[in-house]
Amino acid sequence: MTRFAPGGTERQMTELVRRLDPRRFKVHVACFERVGAWLPRVEERAASVVEFPIDGFGKPSTLVQILAFARWCRREHIAVVQTCDLYANIFGLPGAALAGVPVRIGSRRELNPDKSSGQIRLQRLAYRAATKVVANSGAARQILQDEGLGTESIVIIPNGIDPAAFTARKASGAVNTIITVANLRPEKNHETLLAAAATLVGDYPALRFQIVGAGPRRPELEALARARGLSSRVDFLGHREDVPALLAGADVFVLPSRSEAFPNGAIEAMASGLPVVACAVGGLLDLIESGRTGVLVPPSDPESLALALRSLLDNPARAEAMGRAARADVLQRYSFDRMIAAFEELYLSGLHQRDAARGRQAQAAGI
């Protein structure tokens, strides 16, 4: 992992570390920076957390760290290496191959909205050192295929949630609170939500917007909200650990992102019984059935977003029906139990193939 700051990938991988069967797996965690609010959660379950600090991929010191990582893999007798994001893919997959780790699993958990062409090329090269690459959505798989990765090398394992952590919102007969949960980064496109909000608040005196998440764009977005006269209607709540409670108290979830692989925030909102209004991009096309569990709109289109939100504001019964359908969908299709089982099967099948190959080699040698 890169570090342990709150985020979608970090949540999924932290839960993977915590939930893998300890009778089968001894889990070590390698990282670039041993920092972040969720580090203690990882340390509770991991056999070790080891830091390999780097400062860019163009520096000789990075090669030194890759060699150190390879030595560490050999010393700890690592059988499976799984990398969790672009930076970890570029660093960890070649290092694991150099160490002779038999099962090397890369990942694609985003659609590269903010990555340079050089970074993407490096990642494509790193994937050559993987035995499998896990995509968390059909959209992520398509990106891998477009980049030349063979279908047989790709496995889809969708994100999971803990259903017990999310209670269904109580029907209130009104739609007054619209919430979004996403880091404040450019690809999340919060400005489209603010533009839509500005066209709605005059017609709905009780309407409020909650923006949950931290990130570098917060001052810019707060200034934009003030410029649009939304200061009294939009609450910037920052990073929160009580997201399930916030979702249970809201009425509609909105995600205006320009790019999404498979957003945790939308899954969690659906588990809380909220209809999701989102842009028709990436993994949201797989997750949301427009008209039944939410509404999909064109990206970067404030008018369409406002119209979709208005359709639920004016028809609370429709919003509640969508929310019930959304919750039923998520509870049936997505859970941490299913996600963990899929990863465990991937690890064990890779090790089985390794053992079978060794058996064939021994037989051929007459041993």
C-alpha positions as CSV (number, residue, x, y, z in Angstrom):
1,M,0.0,0.0,0.0
2,T,1.1,3.6,-0.4
3,R,-0.1,4.9,3.0
4,F,-3.0,4.5,5.3
5,A,-5.0,7.8,4.9
6,P,-8.7,7.3,4.6
7,G,-9.9,6.6,1.0
8,G,-11.7,4.1,-1.0
9,T,-8.8,1.8,-1.9
10,E,-7.4,2.1,1.6
11,R,-10.7,1.1,3.1
12,Q,-11.0,-2.0,0.9
13,M,-7.4,-3.1,1.5
14,T,-7.5,-2.4,5.2
15,E,-10.6,-4.7,5.5
16,L,-8.9,-7.3,3.4
17,V,-5.9,-7.3,5.7
18,R,-8.2,-7.5,8.8
19,R,-10.5,-10.2,7.4
20,L,-8.2,-12.8,5.7
21,D,-8.4,-16.1,7.4
22,P,-5.5,-16.2,9.9
23,R,-5.5,-20.0,9.9
24,R,-4.5,-19.9,6.2
25,F,-2.6,-16.6,5.8
26,K,0.1,-14.7,7.7
27,V,-0.3,-11.1,6.3
28,H,2.6,-8.6,6.1
29,V,2.0,-5.1,4.8
30,A,4.6,-3.2,2.9
31,C,4.1,0.6,2.4
32,F,5.9,3.7,1.2
33,E,4.8,5.8,4.2
34,R,3.9,4.3,7.5
35,V,1.4,7.1,8.3
36,G,-2.4,7.6,8.2
37,A,-5.4,7.5,10.4
38,W,-6.1,3.8,9.5
39,L,-2.6,2.6,10.2
40,P,-3.6,1.3,13.7
41,R,-6.4,-0.8,12.2
42,V,-3.8,-2.5,9.9
43,E,-1.3,-2.9,12.7
44,E,-3.9,-4.7,14.8
45,R,-4.0,-7.6,12.4
46,A,-0.8,-7.6,10.3
47,A,2.2,-9.7,11.2
48,S,4.3,-6.6,10.4
49,V,4.1,-3.3,8.6
50,V,7.3,-2.5,6.8
51,E,8.2,0.8,5.2
52,F,10.1,1.2,1.9
53,P,10.2,5.0,1.4
54,I,10.6,6.3,-2.2
55,D,10.6,9.8,-3.6
56,G,9.6,9.3,-7.3
57,F,10.3,6.6,-9.7
58,G,13.1,8.4,-11.6
59,K,15.6,8.4,-8.8
60,P,18.3,5.7,-8.2
61,S,17.2,5.5,-4.6
62,T,13.9,3.9,-5.7
63,L,15.8,1.0,-7.3
64,V,17.7,0.5,-4.0
65,Q,14.3,0.3,-2.3
66,I,13.0,-2.2,-4.8
67,L,16.0,-4.4,-4.2
68,A,15.4,-4.1,-0.5
69,F,11.8,-5.1,-1.0
70,A,12.9,-8.2,-3.0
71,R,15.3,-9.2,-0.3
72,W,12.6,-8.8,2.3
73,C,10.2,-11.0,0.3
74,R,12.8,-13.7,0.2
75,R,13.7,-13.4,3.9
76,E,10.0,-13.6,4.9
77,H,9.3,-16.4,2.4
78,I,6.5,-14.4,0.9
79,A,4.3,-16.6,-1.3
80,V,1.8,-13.9,-2.5
81,V,2.3,-10.2,-3.2
82,Q,-0.7,-8.1,-3.9
83,T,-0.3,-4.5,-4.9
84,C,-3.1,-2.0,-4.3
85,D,-2.7,1.1,-6.5
86,L,-0.7,2.5,-9.4
87,Y,2.4,3.3,-7.3
88,A,2.4,0.0,-5.5
89,N,1.9,-1.8,-8.9
90,I,5.0,-0.1,-10.4
91,F,7.1,-0.8,-7.3
92,G,5.9,-4.1,-6.0
93,L,5.2,-6.3,-9.0
94,P,8.8,-6.0,-10.5
95,G,10.2,-6.4,-6.9
96,A,8.2,-9.5,-6.3
97,A,9.2,-11.0,-9.6
98,L,12.8,-10.3,-8.8
99,A,12.4,-12.1,-5.5
100,G,10.8,-15.1,-7.2
101,V,7.4,-14.7,-5.4
102,P,5.2,-17.2,-7.2
103,V,1.9,-15.3,-7.0
104,R,2.0,-11.7,-8.0
105,I,-1.3,-9.9,-8.1
106,G,-1.7,-6.4,-9.5
107,S,-4.7,-4.2,-9.2
108,R,-6.8,-1.7,-11.2
109,R,-9.1,0.2,-8.8
110,E,-9.3,3.5,-10.8
111,L,-9.6,4.7,-14.3
112,N,-6.6,7.0,-14.3
113,P,-8.3,10.4,-14.5
114,D,-5.4,12.2,-12.9
115,K,-2.4,10.1,-13.9
116,S,0.3,11.2,-16.4
117,S,1.0,9.2,-19.6
118,G,4.4,8.3,-18.2
119,Q,2.8,6.8,-15.0
120,I,0.4,4.8,-17.1
121,R,3.2,3.5,-19.3
122,L,5.2,2.4,-16.2
123,Q,2.1,0.7,-14.8
124,R,1.6,-1.2,-18.1
125,L,5.2,-2.4,-17.9
126,A,4.7,-3.4,-14.3
127,Y,1.7,-5.5,-15.1
128,R,3.9,-7.8,-17.2
129,A,5.4,-9.0,-13.9
130,A,1.9,-9.9,-12.5
131,T,0.5,-13.4,-12.6
132,K,-3.0,-11.8,-12.4
133,V,-4.5,-8.3,-12.2
134,V,-7.6,-7.7,-10.2
135,A,-10.1,-5.1,-11.5
136,N,-12.9,-4.0,-9.2
137,S,-15.4,-3.4,-12.0
138,G,-16.2,-4.1,-15.6
139,A,-15.0,-0.5,-16.5
140,A,-11.6,-1.2,-14.9
141,R,-11.4,-4.4,-16.8
142,Q,-12.1,-2.7,-20.1
143,I,-9.3,-0.2,-19.4
144,L,-6.9,-3.1,-18.8
145,Q,-7.9,-4.7,-22.0
146,D,-7.6,-1.5,-23.9
147,E,-4.0,-1.3,-22.6
148,G,-3.3,-4.7,-24.0
149,L,-3.6,-7.0,-21.0
150,G,-5.0,-10.4,-22.0
151,T,-8.5,-11.4,-20.8
152,E,-7.1,-14.5,-19.1
153,S,-4.9,-12.3,-16.9
154,I,-7.7,-10.3,-15.5
155,V,-10.0,-11.2,-12.6
156,I,-12.9,-9.0,-11.4
157,I,-13.5,-8.8,-7.7
158,P,-16.0,-6.0,-6.8
159,N,-15.6,-3.9,-3.7
160,G,-17.3,-5.0,-0.6
161,I,-19.0,-3.5,2.5
162,D,-20.0,-4.8,5.9
163,P,-23.8,-4.9,5.7
164,A,-24.1,-4.9,9.5
165,A,-22.6,-1.5,9.6
166,F,-25.4,0.2,7.6
167,T,-29.0,0.5,8.7
168,A,-31.7,1.5,6.4
169,R,-32.9,5.1,6.6
170,K,-36.4,5.5,8.1
171,A,-39.0,6.8,5.6
172,S,-39.7,10.5,6.4
173,G,-42.1,11.3,3.7
174,A,-39.8,14.1,2.5
175,V,-36.5,14.7,0.7
176,N,-34.6,17.4,2.5
177,T,-31.0,16.2,2.9
178,I,-28.8,15.4,-0.1
179,I,-25.4,13.9,0.8
180,T,-22.2,13.0,-1.1
181,V,-19.2,11.1,0.3
182,A,-16.0,11.4,-1.7
183,N,-12.5,12.8,-1.3
184,L,-12.3,16.4,-2.5
185,R,-10.3,15.8,-5.7
186,P,-10.8,17.1,-9.2
187,E,-12.2,13.9,-10.7
188,K,-15.0,13.9,-8.1
189,N,-16.3,17.0,-9.8
190,H,-18.0,18.6,-6.8
191,E,-18.4,21.9,-8.8
192,T,-21.2,20.2,-10.8
193,L,-23.1,19.4,-7.7
194,L,-22.7,23.0,-6.4
195,A,-24.0,24.3,-9.7
196,A,-27.0,22.1,-9.5
197,A,-27.6,23.0,-5.9
198,A,-27.7,26.7,-6.8
199,T,-30.6,26.1,-9.1
200,L,-32.6,24.1,-6.6
201,V,-32.3,25.9,-3.2
202,G,-34.7,28.7,-4.2
203,D,-37.5,26.2,-4.7
204,Y,-36.9,24.0,-1.7
205,P,-36.5,26.1,1.6
206,A,-35.7,23.0,3.7
207,L,-33.1,21.5,1.3
208,R,-29.6,21.0,2.6
209,F,-26.4,19.5,1.1
210,Q,-23.8,17.6,3.0
211,I,-20.3,17.2,1.5
212,V,-18.3,14.5,3.3
213,G,-14.7,14.0,2.6
214,A,-11.3,15.6,2.9
215,G,-8.9,16.7,0.2
216,P,-6.9,19.5,-1.4
217,R,-9.9,21.2,-3.1
218,R,-11.8,22.1,0.1
219,P,-10.8,25.8,0.2
220,E,-11.6,26.2,-3.5
221,L,-15.0,24.4,-3.2
222,E,-15.9,26.4,-0.1
223,A,-15.2,29.6,-1.9
224,L,-17.3,28.4,-4.9
225,A,-20.2,27.6,-2.5
226,R,-20.0,31.1,-1.1
227,A,-19.9,32.7,-4.5
228,R,-23.1,30.8,-5.4
229,G,-24.8,31.9,-2.3
230,L,-24.9,28.4,-0.8
231,S,-23.0,28.9,2.5
232,S,-26.1,28.4,4.6
233,R,-27.2,25.4,2.6
234,V,-24.0,23.4,2.0
235,D,-22.1,21.8,4.9
236,F,-18.5,20.7,4.3
237,L,-18.1,18.0,7.0
238,G,-14.6,16.9,6.2
239,H,-13.4,13.3,6.8
240,R,-15.8,11.5,9.1
241,E,-15.7,8.1,10.8
242,D,-19.5,8.1,11.3
243,V,-20.5,7.9,7.7
244,P,-23.1,5.1,8.3
245,A,-25.0,7.4,10.7
246,L,-24.7,10.4,8.3
247,L,-26.1,8.2,5.5
248,A,-28.9,6.9,7.6
249,G,-29.9,10.6,8.3
250,A,-29.9,11.6,4.7
251,D,-32.5,11.2,1.9
252,V,-30.6,11.0,-1.4
253,F,-27.0,10.3,-2.3
254,V,-25.4,12.1,-5.2
255,L,-22.0,11.4,-6.9
256,P,-21.1,13.8,-9.7
257,S,-17.7,12.2,-10.6
258,R,-16.3,12.4,-14.1
259,S,-14.5,9.1,-13.5
260,E,-15.2,6.2,-11.2
261,A,-14.1,2.5,-11.2
262,F,-16.4,1.2,-8.4
263,P,-17.2,3.9,-5.7
264,N,-17.4,2.8,-2.1
265,G,-19.5,5.8,-1.2
266,A,-22.3,4.8,-3.6
267,I,-22.3,1.2,-2.4
268,E,-22.5,2.3,1.2
269,A,-25.3,4.8,0.4
270,M,-27.3,2.0,-1.3
271,A,-26.7,-0.3,1.7
272,S,-28.3,2.6,3.8
273,G,-31.4,2.6,1.6
274,L,-30.6,5.8,-0.3
275,P,-31.3,6.3,-4.0
276,V,-28.2,7.3,-5.9
277,V,-28.1,10.1,-8.4
278,A,-24.8,9.8,-10.2
279,C,-23.0,10.4,-13.5
280,A,-23.1,7.6,-16.0
281,V,-19.5,6.8,-16.0
282,G,-17.2,3.7,-15.3
283,G,-18.4,1.3,-12.7
284,L,-21.5,3.3,-11.9
285,L,-23.0,1.8,-15.0
286,D,-22.7,-1.6,-13.4
287,L,-23.8,-0.5,-10.0
288,I,-26.8,1.6,-10.6
289,E,-29.9,0.5,-12.5
290,S,-31.2,3.9,-13.6
291,G,-34.9,4.3,-12.8
292,R,-34.9,1.5,-10.3
293,T,-32.0,2.0,-7.8
294,G,-31.1,5.5,-8.7
295,V,-30.8,7.9,-11.6
296,L,-27.8,8.2,-14.0
297,V,-27.1,11.5,-15.7
298,P,-24.5,12.7,-18.2
299,P,-21.2,13.8,-16.6
300,S,-20.4,17.5,-16.0
301,D,-24.0,18.5,-16.7
302,P,-25.5,20.5,-13.8
303,E,-28.9,20.9,-15.5
304,S,-29.3,17.2,-15.9
305,L,-28.2,16.6,-12.3
306,A,-30.5,19.2,-11.0
307,L,-33.4,17.7,-13.0
308,A,-32.7,14.2,-11.6
309,L,-32.6,15.6,-8.1
310,R,-35.8,17.6,-8.6
311,S,-37.6,14.4,-9.7
312,L,-36.9,12.9,-6.3
313,L,-37.5,16.0,-4.3
314,D,-40.9,16.3,-5.9
315,N,-41.7,12.6,-5.4
316,P,-40.5,11.3,-2.0
317,A,-42.3,8.0,-2.5
318,R,-40.3,7.3,-5.7
319,A,-37.1,8.1,-3.8
320,E,-38.0,5.7,-1.0
321,A,-38.9,2.9,-3.5
322,M,-35.5,3.4,-5.2
323,G,-33.7,3.3,-1.9
324,R,-35.3,0.1,-0.9
325,A,-34.4,-1.5,-4.2
326,A,-30.8,-0.2,-3.9
327,R,-30.4,-1.7,-0.4
328,A,-31.7,-5.1,-1.5
329,D,-29.3,-5.1,-4.5
330,V,-26.2,-4.3,-2.4
331,L,-27.0,-6.8,0.4
332,Q,-27.4,-9.5,-2.2
333,R,-24.5,-8.7,-4.5
334,Y,-21.7,-7.0,-2.4
335,S,-20.3,-7.8,1.0
336,F,-16.9,-8.1,2.5
337,D,-17.5,-11.8,3.0
338,R,-17.8,-12.3,-0.8
339,M,-14.9,-10.1,-1.5
340,I,-12.6,-11.8,1.0
341,A,-13.6,-15.3,-0.3
342,A,-12.8,-14.2,-3.8
343,F,-9.3,-13.0,-2.9
344,E,-8.6,-16.1,-0.8
345,E,-9.6,-18.3,-3.7
346,L,-7.4,-16.2,-6.1
347,Y,-4.4,-16.7,-3.7
348,L,-4.9,-20.4,-3.2
349,S,-5.5,-21.1,-6.9
350,G,-2.3,-19.3,-7.8
351,L,-0.4,-21.4,-5.2
352,H,-2.0,-24.6,-6.4
353,Q,-0.8,-23.8,-9.9
354,R,2.7,-23.2,-8.6
355,D,2.6,-26.5,-6.8
356,A,1.3,-28.3,-9.9
357,A,4.1,-26.8,-12.0
358,R,6.7,-27.9,-9.5
359,G,5.2,-31.4,-9.6
360,R,5.4,-31.5,-13.4
361,Q,9.0,-30.3,-13.3
362,A,10.0,-32.9,-10.7
363,Q,8.3,-35.6,-12.8
364,A,10.1,-34.5,-15.9
365,A,13.4,-34.6,-14.1
366,G,12.6,-38.1,-12.8
367,I,12.6,-37.1,-9.2
